[in-house]
Amino acid sequence: MSSDLEMYQYGVKSNRYSSGRHPSVPPLDIDQSPHTLYSDDTCVSTPSETQTVIDQPTVQPRTYPIAWLVLFLLVLLRSAVSIYQTTFSPIPAVTAEYMGVSLTAINWLANVQSIVYVILSFFTGWIFETIGVKKSLLLAACLNSIGCWIRWIAVQFPQPSFPILMIGQVVASAACPLTLNIMTMFAATWFTENRRATAGVFVASNYGGIIAYFLMPAIATGKERIGFTLIMVAVIATAAAVPFFFIPEKPPTPASVVSTEPRPSYFGGIKLLMRNKHYWVLLMIHGLNVGISISFGTLFTQILTPYGYTNSQAGILSAVALVSGTLGCSVAGPVLDITKQHKLFLRLMAPLMLSTYVAFIFIIQKNSFAAVLYVNAMNQFFLSFLVPVVIELGAEASYPVSESTSSSFLWQFCQIFGFIFVLIMDQLRDPNGDPKDNLTHGLIFQCCAAAVCTIFCFLYNGPMKRTEALKALRSHDIDNLAISKEDQA
């Protein structure tokens, strides 16, 4: 066992209660060294039977009403970020004509988001642990707002400036990893164990994307409407940023006993993740699952238009799919909180997700609107259901590494895969096919990637370390209460 990890074992007297716990939780006097609960790299320990306890009241973890308000504000911010992200996806042809660039250049407005996401995700865990949840979200809100206003400035010139538009895109792109990677840390900070998955799915749900895919084709009906579209997005971003100046830093008392335990440092946590084979499997699952979705969503309009579908039809299809995906996330949270059957649903949803990618190869044809609508909705439901499953499994398998660190790298991997898949599928466009510029080969490629993802889902069999640690802590608290009552008697 490494010396870095030994510092963070559950029963270390000098660290456990002096600095790791929330100040509202009373300290315990540990007289004996602990017995280890796990023997692998990420070990947690249980207290010895000979420990004595200071007779003080225990603060019970709870979810405060203000937690739901803060969650609502975060969902609004995530929606504003999603609207920024998908501004041009439903209207690529109109945007390309207005800016005087190619469709490939418009695709790079999405690609640059993935690049920024990948780079910044190396540091998001450190940022979250250094400045906390509130300041991290405030930083994200400000960057999103500033970037959106820069994009609006880019179209105020007689000849719209694509380089300035790209600068605004880069600045606002920093908001996405800051608001999404914080999902598990935010939930662990504000919500108790039985509500954590539910809170997380609200953060992960793409409400803004739903709005964008309905709104953008309706507003940007011609190139002369691009300027109005961008100022509308900037106003939404600014309105979503203001409340974060006033939210509290954290709840009055901890929402979880585990959240108050000492954790490895950021870089110590990375070392533990690098040696955790179960976490690597989850990286592949999440990277492939969400990466395929990113590339498919980015190119969806371009996949459909060769078959005679309009931007408005593609926007409706995407919006309905996003509604279905949001439903999948929303259902997954309570189901996981109630059943705790993460691995079962991992293996159940993966083959269903794969079946939809197989179907896309055959049903994306002319005059197949209803079939595409149905399969796309099912696809988004199944893959979105998998997202909270994998994120929660990542926090479980990587414990005691901070949730912010494990989550950051999971989301980073999906952006890496998404970026690569967009480039590959763009190159698989068939300019001489029937119809011209179809992406059938790209659909076959994403089906193969989904098959690999499904295989990894069946291979995964990692431990639930965070849950076991919580059980050990609860058992210890019950023993302490019994000892305290005996002393009083």
C-alpha positions in Angstrom: 0.0 0.0 0.0 1.3 3.4 -0.9 2.2 6.0 1.7 -0.1 8.5 0.1 -3.1 6.3 0.7 -2.1 5.4 4.2 -2.6 9.0 5.2 -6.2 8.8 4.1 -7.2 5.5 5.7 -10.5 5.8 7.6 -9.1 5.5 11.1 -5.9 7.7 11.0 -6.2 9.7 14.2 -4.4 12.8 13.1 -6.6 13.4 10.0 -9.9 11.8 10.2 -11.8 14.2 12.4 -9.4 17.1 12.8 -9.6 18.3 9.2 -11.8 16.0 7.1 -15.1 16.3 8.9 -17.6 19.1 8.6 -17.3 21.3 11.8 -20.8 20.3 12.8 -19.9 16.7 13.3 -18.4 15.9 16.7 -14.9 14.3 16.9 -14.2 10.7 18.0 -11.2 9.7 20.1 -9.5 6.8 18.3 -7.3 4.8 20.6 -6.5 1.9 18.4 -5.4 1.4 14.8 -8.2 0.3 12.5 -8.8 -2.9 10.7 -8.8 -2.5 6.9 -12.0 -3.2 5.1 -10.4 -3.5 1.6 -7.0 -4.9 0.7 -6.6 -3.3 -2.7 -5.3 0.1 -3.8 -8.3 2.2 -2.6 -8.8 0.9 0.9 -11.1 2.1 3.6 -10.8 1.0 7.2 -13.3 0.2 9.9 -12.7 1.2 13.5 -11.4 -1.3 16.0 -13.7 -2.6 18.7 -11.7 -1.0 21.5 -12.4 2.6 20.5 -13.9 5.0 23.0 -16.3 7.6 22.1 -16.8 11.2 23.3 -20.5 11.4 24.4 -21.8 14.1 22.1 -24.9 14.3 19.9 -24.5 13.1 16.3 -25.6 15.3 13.5 -27.8 13.2 11.1 -27.2 13.8 7.4 -30.1 15.5 5.7 -31.2 17.2 2.5 -32.2 20.8 3.1 -34.9 22.5 1.1 -32.4 25.0 -0.2 -30.6 22.1 -1.9 -33.5 21.7 -4.4 -33.3 25.5 -5.1 -29.6 25.3 -5.8 -30.2 22.2 -8.0 -32.9 24.1 -9.9 -30.5 27.0 -10.6 -27.8 24.6 -11.7 -30.2 23.0 -14.1 -31.0 26.4 -15.5 -27.2 27.1 -15.9 -26.7 23.7 -17.6 -29.6 24.5 -19.9 -28.1 27.8 -20.9 -24.8 26.1 -21.6 -26.5 23.4 -23.7 -28.3 26.1 -25.7 -25.0 27.7 -26.4 -23.5 24.3 -27.3 -26.2 23.4 -29.8 -26.8 26.9 -31.3 -25.5 25.9 -34.7 -26.2 22.1 -34.8 -29.8 22.4 -36.0 -28.9 25.1 -38.6 -25.6 24.2 -40.1 -26.4 25.1 -43.7 -27.8 28.6 -42.8 -24.8 29.3 -40.5 -22.3 28.2 -43.2 -23.9 30.5 -45.8 -24.1 33.4 -43.4 -20.5 33.1 -42.2 -19.2 32.3 -45.7 -17.5 29.0 -44.7 -17.9 25.3 -45.4 -20.0 22.7 -43.4 -16.7 21.2 -42.1 -15.8 24.6 -40.7 -19.2 24.7 -38.9 -18.5 21.2 -37.6 -15.3 22.6 -36.0 -17.5 24.9 -33.9 -18.5 21.7 -32.2 -15.1 20.1 -32.4 -13.5 22.9 -30.5 -15.8 22.3 -27.6 -14.5 18.8 -27.3 -10.9 20.0 -27.4 -11.5 22.6 -24.7 -13.4 20.0 -22.7 -10.6 17.4 -22.9 -7.9 19.9 -21.9 -9.9 21.6 -19.1 -11.0 18.3 -17.6 -7.4 17.6 -16.6 -7.9 20.5 -14.1 -11.6 20.5 -13.2 -11.2 18.2 -10.3 -8.4 20.4 -8.9 -10.5 23.5 -9.5 -13.5 22.0 -7.7 -11.5 21.0 -4.7 -9.6 24.3 -4.5 -12.4 26.9 -4.9 -15.4 24.8 -4.0 -18.8 24.2 -5.7 -20.2 27.7 -5.6 -17.2 29.5 -7.1 -16.7 26.8 -9.7 -20.3 27.3 -10.9 -20.0 31.1 -10.8 -16.8 30.9 -12.9 -18.6 28.6 -15.4 -21.6 31.0 -15.6 -19.4 34.0 -16.3 -17.4 32.2 -18.9 -20.5 31.0 -20.7 -22.0 34.5 -20.7 -18.8 36.2 -21.9 -18.3 33.7 -24.7 -21.9 34.1 -25.9 -21.5 37.9 -26.1 -18.3 37.6 -28.0 -20.1 35.4 -30.6 -22.7 38.1 -31.0 -20.0 40.8 -31.5 -18.5 38.6 -34.3 -21.6 39.1 -36.4 -21.8 42.9 -35.9 -19.3 43.6 -38.6 -20.3 44.2 -42.3 -18.6 40.8 -43.0 -19.2 38.5 -40.1 -15.9 37.3 -38.5 -15.6 33.6 -38.2 -12.3 33.9 -36.2 -14.0 36.1 -33.5 -17.0 33.7 -33.5 -14.5 30.9 -32.8 -12.9 32.8 -30.0 -16.3 33.2 -28.3 -17.0 29.5 -28.9 -13.7 28.7 -27.1 -14.4 30.9 -24.1 -17.9 29.6 -23.6 -16.7 26.0 -24.1 -15.0 26.2 -20.7 -18.4 26.3 -19.0 -19.4 22.8 -20.1 -16.8 20.8 -18.2 -17.2 23.0 -15.2 -20.9 22.5 -15.0 -21.0 18.8 -16.0 -17.9 17.3 -14.3 -19.1 18.8 -11.0 -22.2 16.6 -11.1 -21.2 14.0 -8.6 -19.4 16.4 -6.2 -22.4 18.7 -6.3 -24.8 15.8 -5.5 -22.5 14.5 -2.7 -22.2 18.0 -1.2 -25.9 18.9 -1.1 -27.9 15.6 -1.2 -28.1 12.5 1.0 -27.3 9.1 -0.3 -30.8 8.1 -1.3 -31.3 11.3 -3.4 -27.9 11.5 -4.9 -28.5 9.7 -8.2 -31.8 11.6 -8.7 -30.0 14.9 -8.2 -27.3 13.9 -10.6 -29.6 13.0 -13.5 -31.2 16.5 -13.4 -27.7 18.0 -13.8 -26.8 15.6 -16.7 -30.2 16.0 -18.5 -30.0 18.1 -21.7 -33.0 20.4 -21.2 -31.2 23.2 -23.1 -30.6 21.0 -26.0 -34.3 20.2 -26.3 -35.1 24.0 -26.3 -32.3 24.7 -28.9 -33.5 22.0 -31.3 -37.0 23.4 -31.3 -36.1 27.0 -31.1 -33.1 27.5 -33.5 -34.8 26.2 -36.7 -37.9 28.3 -35.8 -35.9 31.5 -35.2 -33.0 31.2 -37.7 -35.2 30.8 -40.8 -32.7 32.7 -42.9 -29.1 33.9 -42.7 -30.4 37.4 -41.8 -31.7 36.0 -38.4 -28.3 34.7 -37.2 -27.5 37.9 -35.3 -30.9 37.9 -33.4 -30.3 34.2 -32.6 -26.9 34.9 -31.1 -28.1 37.8 -28.9 -31.0 35.8 -27.7 -28.6 33.0 -26.6 -26.3 35.6 -24.9 -29.2 37.1 -22.9 -30.3 33.6 -21.7 -26.7 32.9 -20.6 -26.5 36.1 -18.7 -29.8 35.6 -16.9 -28.7 32.1 -15.9 -25.4 33.4 -14.4 -26.8 36.1 -12.0 -28.3 33.8 -9.3 -24.9 32.2 -8.7 -23.6 35.3 -7.0 -26.1 34.7 -4.2 -26.3 31.0 -3.6 -24.7 29.6 -0.4 -21.3 27.8 -0.4 -22.7 24.5 1.1 -25.5 23.2 3.3 -25.6 24.1 7.1 -24.6 20.5 7.9 -23.1 17.6 5.8 -25.5 15.7 3.6 -23.5 12.5 3.9 -21.2 10.9 6.4 -18.9 9.7 3.6 -18.6 13.2 2.2 -16.9 14.3 5.4 -14.2 11.7 5.4 -10.7 12.6 4.4 -9.8 11.9 0.7 -6.6 11.6 -1.2 -5.2 14.8 -2.7 -6.1 15.5 -6.4 -2.9 14.1 -7.7 -2.9 11.2 -5.3 -6.4 10.4 -6.5 -5.2 10.4 -10.1 -2.5 7.8 -9.2 -5.2 5.6 -7.6 -7.4 5.9 -10.7 -4.5 5.0 -13.0 -4.1 1.7 -11.2 -7.8 0.9 -11.0 -8.7 -1.6 -13.7 -12.5 -1.3 -13.0 -12.4 2.4 -13.5 -10.6 2.0 -16.9 -13.5 -0.3 -18.1 -16.0 2.4 -17.0 -13.9 5.0 -18.9 -14.3 3.0 -22.1 -18.0 2.4 -21.5 -18.8 6.1 -20.9 -16.4 7.3 -23.5 -18.0 5.1 -26.2 -21.6 5.6 -25.2 -21.6 9.3 -24.9 -18.9 9.8 -27.6 -21.2 8.1 -30.2 -24.1 10.3 -29.0 -22.0 13.5 -29.4 -20.9 12.7 -32.9 -24.4 11.5 -33.9 -26.0 14.6 -32.5 -23.4 16.9 -34.2 -23.9 15.3 -37.6 -27.6 14.4 -37.3 -28.9 17.1 -39.6 -26.2 16.3 -42.1 -27.1 12.6 -41.9 -30.8 13.4 -42.7 -30.7 16.2 -45.3 -29.3 14.1 -48.2 -32.6 12.1 -47.9 -34.7 15.2 -48.3 -35.4 16.1 -44.7 -35.5 19.8 -43.9 -33.7 21.6 -41.0 -37.0 21.9 -39.2 -37.7 18.2 -39.5 -34.2 17.3 -38.3 -34.7 19.8 -35.4 -38.0 18.1 -34.4 -36.4 14.7 -34.6 -33.5 15.9 -32.4 -35.8 17.6 -29.9 -38.0 14.6 -29.5 -34.9 12.5 -29.0 -33.6 14.8 -26.4 -36.9 14.7 -24.5 -36.7 10.9 -24.6 -33.1 11.1 -23.4 -34.1 13.4 -20.5 -36.8 10.9 -19.6 -34.2 8.1 -19.6 -32.0 10.1 -17.2 -35.0 11.1 -15.1 -36.2 7.5 -14.7 -32.7 6.1 -14.1 -32.0 8.3 -11.0 -35.0 7.2 -8.8 -34.7 3.6 -10.1 -31.0 3.4 -9.1 -31.7 5.1 -5.7 -34.4 2.6 -4.9 -32.9 -0.7 -6.3 -29.1 0.0 -6.2 -28.9 -2.5 -9.1 -26.4 -0.6 -11.1 -24.7 -3.6 -12.8 -28.0 -5.1 -13.8 -29.2 -2.0 -15.6 -25.7 -1.6 -17.2 -26.1 -5.0 -18.8 -29.8 -4.5 -19.6 -29.6 -1.2 -21.4 -26.4 -1.7 -23.4 -27.8 -4.3 -25.8 -31.0 -2.2 -26.3 -28.8 0.8 -27.1 -26.8 -1.3 -29.6 -30.0 -2.5 -31.4 -31.0 1.1 -32.2 -27.7 1.8 -33.9 -28.2 -1.3 -36.0 -31.7 0.0 -36.9 -30.3 3.4 -38.0 -28.4 1.8 -40.8 -31.6 0.5 -42.4 -34.3 3.0 -41.5 -32.7 6.3 -42.4 -34.2 6.6 -45.9 -36.5 9.0 -47.8 -40.0 9.3 -46.4 -39.2 7.4 -43.2 -39.8 10.2 -40.7 -42.0 8.2 -38.3 -39.5 5.3 -38.2 -36.5 7.6 -37.6 -38.5 9.5 -34.9 -39.2 6.3 -33.0 -35.8 4.7 -33.2 -34.0 8.0 -32.4 -36.2 8.4 -29.3 -35.5 4.8 -28.1 -31.8 5.3 -28.8 -31.6 8.4 -26.6 -33.6 6.8 -23.8 -31.4 3.8 -23.6 -28.0 5.6 -23.8 -29.2 8.3 -21.4 -30.3 5.7 -18.9 -26.7 4.4 -19.0 -25.2 7.8 -18.1 -26.1 8.0 -14.4 -25.5 4.3 -14.1 -21.8 4.6 -15.2 -21.2 7.9 -13.3 -22.4 6.4 -10.1 -20.4 3.2 -10.7 -17.4 5.4 -11.3 -17.8 7.0 -7.9 -18.3 3.6 -6.3 -15.3 1.8 -7.9 -12.9 4.7 -7.4 -13.6 5.4 -3.7 -12.0 7.1 -1.7 -11.0 9.2 -4.7 -13.0 12.4 -4.8 -16.2 12.2 -6.9 -15.1 15.4 -8.7 -12.0 13.7 -10.0 -13.5 10.4 -11.1 -16.4 12.2 -12.8 -14.1 14.7 -14.6 -12.1 12.0 -16.3 -15.3 10.0 -17.3 -16.7 13.1 -19.0 -13.3 13.9 -20.5 -13.1 10.5 -22.2 -16.5 10.9 -23.8 -15.4 14.2 -25.3 -12.2 12.6 -26.6 -14.2 9.9 -28.3 -16.8 12.3 -29.5 -14.2 14.5 -31.1 -12.5 11.6 -32.8 -15.9 10.1 -34.0 -17.0 13.4 -35.6 -13.7 13.5 -37.6 -14.0 9.9 -38.7 -17.7 10.1 -39.6 -17.1 13.4 -41.5 -14.5 11.6 -43.6 -16.9 8.7 -44.2 -19.2 11.1 -46.1 -19.9 9.7 -49.6 -19.8 12.5 -52.2 -20.5 10.1 -55.0 -23.2 8.0 -53.3 -26.9 7.8 -53.7 -28.0 10.1 -52.3 -25.0 12.4 -52.6 -23.0 13.1 -49.4 -24.8 10.4 -47.4 -23.2 9.1 -44.2 -24.3 5.5 -44.3 -20.7 4.4 -43.8 -20.6 6.6 -40.7 -23.7 4.9 -39.4 -22.0 1.5 -39.8 -19.0 2.8 -37.9 -21.0 4.1 -35.0 -22.8 0.7 -34.8 -19.4 -1.1 -34.5 -18.4 1.4 -31.7 -21.7 0.7 -29.9 -21.0 -3.1 -30.1 -17.6 -2.6 -28.4 -19.3 -0.5 -25.7 -21.8 -3.3 -25.1 -19.0 -5.9 -24.7 -17.4 -3.7 -22.0 -20.7 -3.4 -20.2 -20.9 -7.2 -19.8 -17.2 -7.4 -18.8 -17.6 -4.9 -15.9 -17.8 -6.3 -12.4 -16.2 -3.7 -10.1 -16.8 -3.3 -6.4 -19.3 -0.9 -4.7 -16.6 0.6 -2.4 -18.4 3.8 -1.4 -21.6 2.0 -0.5 -19.6 -0.5 1.6 -17.7 2.3 3.4 -21.1 4.0 4.2 -22.4 0.7 5.6 -19.3 0.4 7.8 -19.6 4.0 9.0 -23.3 3.5 9.9 -22.5 0.3 11.7 -19.8 2.1 13.7 -22.2 4.9 14.6 -24.8 2.4 15.9 -22.1 0.8 18.0 -21.0 4.2 19.3 -24.6 5.0 20.3 -25.0 1.7 22.1 -21.7 2.3 24.0 -22.8 5.8 24.9 -26.1 4.5 26.4 -24.3 1.9 28.4 -22.0 4.5 29.8 -25.0 6.7 30.8 -26.6 3.8 32.5 
